[in-house]
Amino acid sequence: MREIATLLLTLFCLIWLPAASEAAVELHVAPNGNDAWSGRKPAPTKGGSDGPFATLERARDALRALRAAGKVRGPATVWLRGGVYERASSFALEAEDGGTPGAPVAYRAARGEAVRISGGRTVGGWKPVTDATVLARISMEARSLVRVADLRAQGITDYGAMARRGFSTGGAACLELVYADTPMTPARWPNEGWATIAAAPAGPNGGRFTYTGDRPSRWTAAEEAWVHGYWMYDWADTYEKVASIDPAKREIATVPPHGVYGYGPGRRWYVLNLIEELDAPGEYWLDRKAGLLYCIPPAGKSGPAVVTMAAEPLITLRGARNVTLAGLILGNGRGDGLQMKDCTDCVVAGCTLRNMGGSGMSVEGGSRCGARSCDLYGLGETGIQLSGGDRMTLTPSGHFAENCHIHHHSRWCRTYRPAIGMQGVGARASHNLIEDGPHNAILLGGNDHVIEFNDISRVCTQTGDAGAVYMGRDWAMRGVVVRHNRFHDIGPTISAGQEGRYTEVMAVYLDDCFSGGTIAGNLFLRAGRAIMLGGGRDNTVENNVFIDCNPSVHIDQRAKGWAAEYMKPNGGWSIFENLKAVPYNRPPYDKYPHLAAILEDDPPAAKYNRIVRNIHVGKGKWIDWLDGLNEKVVEATGNVTEGDPGFINAATGDYGLKPGSPARRAGFQPTLFHKAGLYRDAYRKTLPVR
């Protein structure tokens, strides 16, 4: 019997082993590969008879075939060897390309190799400018610095079209020049900062504005010029095409619709896309008619010159499940780096998304998808956009942005293109390092989002009346939690200028009656007007530390004052309309206190707000009370706002509390904001030097 059992086991293994070898599949792709090969080997064999595939599509299709044949029962990994993979269109993964929890699919960079998914084309053949007509348009000081490349001679003929972009408008990006992995600047004046409007002679909506000085008299081709500005408000920027320039009147006219809110005196603007202003290292100008690209290379940098070409996202996932993209570098496209739609359990991990004309990545619909341990920078618009869940049922999306470093985003569109955008229900932004952005760090709308353990600094640097974390204008968007974050070095960076101009910058901005938010356990260090409760209800500010903020908390009742007209039905803010768009007075919204009866409970009143057990020290005011609010109307107890709260060592940045400190005796609880920011994991081996 023992011999028979042994024989049966041997036969079983002989039958099973070939199939078992297909249980976990590994395929390989390399720039020097061949789609006619098997893809089973990481490098070409001697004689070139077999080796890796050449394209991502071939590897994807091979997995489809293996799955159709029943030969994939375990994890499937496509390893990408180092090099550049140029894309003219999206690499698309569909529902059939996904995996299962027990058998996921991954596209990974080979260990220790730089894998670049590029939407651009390398440009060579740079020469000094010899055309006398062109040289006459360039300043004497810059002529010897400018280099020119013939794009048409290199087969590059698609330049895209410059389009109106910015606040509330989203035109497509056109060709850009990226030099040594750094986006260059379209030739502009002034090279840094802004010019200001002298007057709007035809009124705000007349489509004309005047300037001071005679610089525009040098510009010989007004039809090429565009202007970019904060034309009326410091939270709304757009690009407008120039229709004409009248040097005698010192007047510029633009093509309709002339800015979102028209033009106002004293507002900021600059001109771009003129060869006469090609005068500084790092600038470029494209002669679209001749197909000639001019630039002044940036000083002290060397590397390839690449023009952005791909208008589509570099990678798309549609309806996929259990897919990981790991260790890839996506960049040099005109659109977005990556888009997911209706996916489940898909993650972008340890990737770099940079130098795109659009956004880094977006997640729309589906569940439990996001970015982990990624670096995103040099983006024309948003870093990461998360949207999903169901506001009618309050079903959470579970989408996430975690352990990501996002900086220098919103290169083109400067307002309302945040580092992280969150819409829908139940998304999470945690342990991210967000810095150096012109407007919002995190912009959100919806319910039950969590913003925790983030380190946020130097944002809202070009705007006013703005918030690092911003939400507003919906009574029913509740359940948002902002906790254990570190906000620092946030504040106004633009001057007041014209009378009535808003320059304030907030760390957490609950604007225009936003309600039901919790702000707890955060550090606000030199964080401007740290928290604004702008007329909302049921908000809690608890157990935070404020140092050198002015004020630490602002709270008003604007719906009973200056905003009363906007609050009415059809009054402009859509407060009542937004409320009635969801089942606010029925389950599941009954989990939010006071919401069901809000229309019978003096809705304009800023009721049920709590400001409790906080610490305020240093320069600046503790609370700004407006519109009749005070400690008798708002619960404001247990706050330590005078004297030494008992920090362990404020001089070294240790804001923990000593045992028996005055703040602890007042009920202040231990904080966790010291854990905010990036952490090391399998994808992020090192941390930025701070």
Secondary structure, DSSP 4 states (H G I P E B T S, - for coil): -HHHHHHHHHHHHHHHHHHHTTTSEEEEE-TT--TTS-S-SSSPPGGGSS--BS-HHHHHHHHHHHHHTT---S-EEEEEPSEEEE-SS-EEE-GGG--BTTB-EEEEEPTT--EEEESEEEE---EE---HHHHHHS-TTTTTT-EEEETGGGT---------EETTEEPPP---EEETTEE-EESEESSSS-EE--B-TT-TTSSEEE-SSSGGGG---GGG-EEEEE-S-TT--EEEEEEEEETTTTEEEE-TT-SSS---TT-EEEEES-GGG--STTEEEEETTTTEEEEEPPTT--S-EEEE---S-SEEEES-BSEEEESEEEE--SS-SEEEES-BS-EEES-EEES-SS-SEEEESSBS-EEES-EEES-SS-SEEEEESBTTTTB----EEES-EEES--SS--SS--SEEEEEES-EEES-EEE--SS-SEEEEEES-EEES-EEES-STT-SSEEEEEEES-TT----EEES-EEES----S---STT----EEEEEEETT--S-EEES-EEES-SEEEEEES-SS-EEES-EEES-SSSEEEE-GGGTTTHHHHSTTSSS-HHHHHHTTTTTSTTGGGSTT-TTGGGS-TTS--S-EEES-EEESSS-SEEE-TT--TTTSB--S-B-SS---EEEGGGTEEEE-TT-HHHHTTPPPP-GGG-S----SS--S----
